[in-house]
């Protein structure tokens, strides 16, 4: 099988052995990629682990910025875009390419089950808030976006059997794409994603915006891969907490509330207020038992206020319209 594709890797060059496992995976891919493009932040050293035939590029630091720069450098029709800490089998690209080749979708990915909430008390609270809600029964969507800005998911899939499921959102850890499709999404327009350092909901924003533009994403159930989670980034907890709540509100306002009409807008408002009320109660509980520090708690509250002001700003109002092809 011939596939005109490249591999695009976003890295900071510090994943070590886990990055080597990714390189080992790439070496075994059949067919072999025409090019491997490794994108590092400006000023960072090249990783010691190398294939010997990859092309290194530098861009401004950022989870969104580095990925998009890598795709801009890509000369092939398709690309496997991944972080520096994943591992997959030799036929991984073949599995992801098949539904794209048949025209079912222009983006595809494997089911990263570790991305979904693990059963337990914390996942119960997250389900109650409307952040991550398990589906009681299987439908055509692996993941569906909710009016709370959270998502519902179906965990009980058979990864030994090939099946195609659509998805409103997926982790950005590893996905296959038609390069032109990603460029048509114009994720670079969503500058708010990286306004506060940590680009929370960047993956959800890309895949959901793709859906609204009529660009479908499919999960190939037997295209299993492993996320080794190198954790090479070190950030202040309060900064992450702030970015997560700020980006969540902006995502809700731009992609849910602003795209609905009439009664749906009222439901959207009730949903987001319900989410932040439950989340606020949960955060107070975590603060009391010592699972959340005061600085992060304060940052979360301030983030929502700042996000509301941002959606009223001239900068936000001047964001390009979505030109949607598919309603929510």
N, C-alpha and C positions, 0 to 999 in steps of 0.2 A: 504493500500500500504506500502510495506517495502522498505526502501532506506538506503543503507549502507553509511551514510554520517556524517560528523562533521561540525561544524561551526568554522571558523577561524576569529578572530577579531584582527585587528591592532589598537592599541590605545596608548595614552599617559596618560590615566586615568583621564582626565580633562574635559570630555564632559558633565558631570553632568546629568541634566534632559534628555538631548537628548540621552545619553548612556542608561539611564533607559528605554527609549522608545524602544531602540533596544533590551534590555533584555526582555521587555514585549513581543515583537514580537517573540523572540526565544521561550519564554515560551508557546506561543500559536501554534507554528509550529506543523503540522501534516503531516507525522510522526515526532516524536521527534528525534533530532539529537543524535547520540550515544555519542558524546562528544562536549564540547564547549572549544576551545583553545583560550586563550586571551594572546596576545603577547605585552609586554611592553618593552620600551627601558631600558637598564641597568641603575640602580640607581633611577628609578621612583617609586613612591608609588602606591600601588594597588588602584584601584578605590573604592570609598565607596559603589557604587551601585554594587551589586553582585547577581548572581542567587543562589549561595550556593553549586553548583555542577560543576562549571567550573574548568578548569585547567589553572593556570597562568604560563607563561613562560617569560624569559627575553632574549633579543638579543641585538645586537648593534642597535643603533637608525638609522632609515631609512625607507622610504616608500616602497622600494623594499626589503630591508633586513628583515624587520619584517614580511612581508607577506610570503616570501620564507621560513623563519625559521618556521613559523606556519605550513606551508604545509609539511615541513620536519618532524614535530612532529606528523603529522596526520597519524592515523592508519587505517582509513577507505578508501574505494575505491573512494568516492566522497567527495567534500567539498563545502560549501557555504562560500566564502571569502568576508568579508565586513569591511568597516570602522565602527567607533564607533558612527555614527550619522545617521543611516538609519532606516526606519520603513517599515514593510511589513505585508501582511495578512497571515493567517494560512495555506493557500494552495500554498504559494509562491514557496516553494521548489518543490512541485509536478509539477507545471507548467514548471519550469526550467529543471526538471529531464526528462520529457517526450521526448523531441527531442534527448537528450543524450542517453536515453535507446533505442530509435529506431535506433540509429546509424547515425543520420543526422549530428551530430557535437559532439565534445568532450568538448566544452565550451559553456555556454549559459548565457544569462542575460536578464533583463527586459529593456524596453525603458525608459531611464531617460531623458525625454524631457527637463527638466530644464538645462541639460548639453549643449544643443544646443543653439546657439546664439539667443537672443531675437531680433525680428524685430526692426530696428531703424538705426540711423546714424552710430553708431559704427559697427553694423553687416554689414552694406553696405560697409564700408571701408575694413573690414576683408574679405568680399567676393571679392572685387576688388583686394586685394593683393594675393588671392589664398590660404588664410589661412583656411577659413571656407566658403564653397560655397554651397548654397542651390541647390538641384536638382529640375529641372523644371518638371520632371515626375518620377513616381515610377519605380524602377527596383528591381532586386533580392537583392540588397545590401542596407541596412539601412545607412551604412557609408562606403565610399570608399576613399582610400588614393590617393592623387594627386601627380604629379611630383614636385610640389612646396614644398612637405613634409606636406602640409595641407590636408584637407579632404573635401569631398562633403557629404551632408546629405539630408535625406528626412524626413521632419517633419510631414507631414499630414497623419499619420497612425491612424487607429481606435483602440484605446486601449481597447475597449469593445469586440473586436473580436479577437479570437486566430489566429495568423498567424506567420509563421516563415520567418524571413529575415536574410540573412547572413550579417556579419559585418567585415570590415578590422580593425576597432578600436572601442573601447568603453571606457567609464570611468571606472576606477578601483574601484569605490565606492562599488560595490556589483556584484559578479558574481558566477556562479555555475560551477564546473569543475570536470573532472576526474583527480584525483591527479597526476596520472602517466603522463597525457598529459602535465601538467604544468612543471613537472620535465624534460620532453623531450624538452621543449622550451629552457632550459638552460639560463634563464634570468640573472643568476649570472655572465655570461660571459660579460654582458654589464655593466662593472664597471663604464664607463663614465657617466652613468645616475646619479650617486650619488657623482660624483667628486666635485661638488660645493654646496653640502648641500641640495639644492632643486632638487628633481628628476623629472624635467619637462619631459613630453612625456613618462613617465614610462609605463602608460597604453597603449598608442599607440604602443610603442615598443613591449610590450608583445603580444598583439593581432595580430599585423602585422607580427611579427616574427613567431608566431604560424601559420598564414596562409601560409607563405613561406615554412614552414616545413610540410605542408599538414594537419595541425590541424585546423579544421573549428570551427567558432564561430557563433552561432545563437542567434538572438534576438527574444524573445517570446513576441509578441505585447501586450498581456493581462496580462503579469506578471509585473504589475505596482508596483513600490515602491517609497517611498519618501526619498529624501536626506534632512536631517534637517540642515546640514552644521554648525557644532559646532565651527569651526574656532579656534581650540585649539592651533594651531601653530602660533607663532609670529616670522616673519622674516623681515629682512631689505629689503625694496623695491628694492634697487639696486642689492642685491644678487639674488633675484628672476629674475629680468630682465636679469642679466648676464647668469644665468643657463638656462633660456628659450631659448635664442638665441644660446648659445653654443650647447645645446642638439639638437636643431632643425637642425643645420647644420650637426652635426655628424650623426643624424638619416638619413638625406637626403643622405649623402655620403655613409653610410654603407648599407642602405636598398633600396635605389632607384638608385643612380648613379652607384654604384659598381655592381649592379645586372643587369644592362642593357648593351646592345651592340650597336655599330654602330650609326645609326641615333637617336636611343632612348637616347643615352648618350648626344648627342647635344641638344636634346629637354629638357633633364633634366637640363643641364647647363643653358639654356635660362630661364627655369622655376624658378630655384633658384635665378638667378640674377634678374629676374623680381620681385620675392617676396621681396628680400632685398631692391631693389630700391624703390618699393612702400611703404614698411614698413619704410624705412628711411625717405621718404617724409612725411608719416603719423606721425612719431615720431617728426619731426621738427615742424609740425603743432601743435601737442599736447604740445610741449615745449613752443611754442610761446603763446598759450592760457592758460598756467599754469597747464595743466593736466598731465604733466610729468616733474619731477625735473631733474636738470642738471646731478646729480650723476647717476641716472638711465639711462639717455640718453647716457652718456659716457660709462657706463657699457655695454650697448647693442652693441655699435660700437666695443668695445674692445673684446667682446665675440666672434664675428664673426671672427675676426683676429686670436684669440687664437684657435678657433675650426679648422680653416684651417691649422694652424701649427700642431695641434694635429693629424689630419688625415694623416700627413706626418711623424709622429713620429714612433719610433720603437715599442712603446707600442701599438699603434693602429694597426700597420701592423701585430703584433703578435696575434691579436684577432682571435679566432677560426673561420674557415670558416662557412658559414651558412648552407651548405649542403642542399640547397633548394630542395623541391619536387614540388613547384609550382612557376612559374615565375610571375612577375608582370603583 
